[in-house]
């Protein structure tokens, strides 16, 4: 039977439910959905780079590229804290809340981060995420 372990780190934003940042099963690492929230920003890690909302939840500031870069940084942190690495990613599922508005920016930033590693990728549009973020990644990597 394959070794199974749960992995959590305080260097990445807290999960918004009862689940770990990742699970190791044999030589595979499955990351839970990872968004761009900032670890340590407050007691629930609610800060989102490039996002400022008014009291009614309307955008005052919205910088999707900043969210992309932050989510990639959070994925990298979880991979490294788990004993894997960016180069060991084999599959990335991307959830965008507005494909028409955000895909071209996402695709450009993705190409910067993944120019040396070309994992499989699926990008889907969804209605919303549980926090006011515009992107979330679900990843699978190998681990030694």
C-alpha positions in Angstrom: 0.0 0.0 0.0 1.3 3.5 -0.9 2.4 5.9 1.8 -0.3 8.6 2.5 0.4 11.8 4.4 -1.3 15.2 4.9 0.8 18.3 4.5 0.0 21.8 5.8 2.2 24.9 6.2 1.8 28.3 7.9 3.8 29.8 5.0 0.8 29.5 2.7 -2.7 31.0 3.2 -4.9 29.0 5.5 -7.4 26.7 3.8 -11.0 28.0 4.0 -12.3 24.7 5.2 -11.2 21.4 6.9 -8.6 20.2 4.5 -4.7 20.1 4.2 -2.7 22.1 1.7 -1.6 18.8 0.1 -1.7 15.0 0.3 1.2 12.8 -0.6 0.2 9.4 -2.0 3.2 7.3 -3.0 5.3 9.5 -5.3 2.5 11.9 -6.1 1.6 15.1 -4.4 -2.0 16.4 -4.7 -2.5 20.1 -3.8 -5.8 21.3 -2.6 -7.2 24.4 -4.4 -4.7 27.2 -4.0 -5.7 30.9 -4.4 -3.8 34.2 -4.3 -4.6 35.1 -0.7 -1.7 36.3 1.4 -0.5 34.2 4.3 -0.3 36.1 7.6 -2.2 39.1 6.3 -4.8 38.8 9.1 -6.3 36.0 11.3 -8.0 34.4 8.2 -5.4 35.4 5.5 -8.0 37.5 3.7 -5.8 39.9 1.8 -5.7 39.4 -1.9 -3.0 41.2 -4.0 -4.4 43.7 -6.4 -7.9 43.6 -4.9 -9.6 46.2 -2.9 -13.4 46.2 -2.3 -15.8 48.8 -1.0 -18.3 48.0 1.8 -20.7 46.5 -0.7 -18.1 44.1 -2.3 -17.6 46.2 -5.4 -14.2 46.6 -6.9 -12.2 49.7 -5.9 -9.0 48.1 -7.3 -8.7 44.9 -9.4 -5.3 43.7 -10.7 -5.7 40.2 -12.1 -2.0 39.9 -13.0 -1.1 40.4 -9.3 -3.5 37.6 -8.4 -1.9 35.3 -10.9 1.6 35.9 -9.6 0.4 35.5 -6.0 -1.3 32.1 -6.7 1.8 30.8 -8.5 3.9 31.9 -5.5 1.5 30.1 -3.1 1.7 26.9 -5.2 5.5 27.1 -5.2 5.6 27.5 -1.4 3.3 24.5 -0.8 5.3 22.4 -3.3 8.6 23.3 -1.6 7.2 22.9 2.0 6.0 19.4 0.9 9.4 18.3 -0.5 8.5 18.7 -4.2 9.3 21.6 -6.5 7.9 23.7 -9.4 9.7 21.5 -11.9 7.9 18.5 -10.6 4.4 19.8 -11.5 2.7 17.4 -13.9 -0.9 18.7 -14.0 -2.5 22.1 -13.4 -6.2 22.7 -13.3 -7.1 26.4 -13.4 -10.4 27.9 -12.3 -11.1 31.4 -13.5 -14.3 33.4 -12.6 -14.2 35.4 -15.8 -12.6 33.7 -18.8 -13.3 36.4 -21.3 -11.8 39.2 -19.1 -8.8 37.2 -17.6 -7.7 34.4 -19.8 -5.3 36.4 -22.0 -3.5 37.8 -18.9 -3.4 34.4 -17.2 -2.0 32.8 -20.4 0.8 35.4 -20.6 1.8 35.1 -17.0 1.5 31.3 -17.1 4.0 31.3 -20.0 6.5 33.2 -17.9 6.3 30.8 -15.0 6.1 27.6 -17.0 8.5 28.2 -19.9 10.9 25.4 -18.6 8.2 23.1 -17.3 5.2 22.2 -19.4 2.7 20.3 -17.2 -0.6 19.3 -18.6 -3.2 22.1 -18.1 -6.9 22.5 -18.1 -8.6 25.9 -17.7 -12.3 26.2 -16.8 -14.6 29.1 -16.0 -16.6 28.9 -12.8 -19.3 31.2 -11.4 -17.5 32.0 -8.1 -14.9 30.9 -5.6 -15.5 30.9 -1.8 -13.5 34.1 -1.2 -13.4 37.2 -3.5 -10.6 35.9 -5.7 -10.6 35.5 -9.5 -8.3 32.5 -9.8 -7.6 29.2 -8.1 -5.2 26.4 -9.1 -5.5 22.6 -8.4 -2.2 20.9 -9.0 -0.5 17.5 -9.1 3.2 17.0 -8.8 5.7 14.2 -8.3 7.6 13.9 -5.1 10.6 11.8 -4.2 
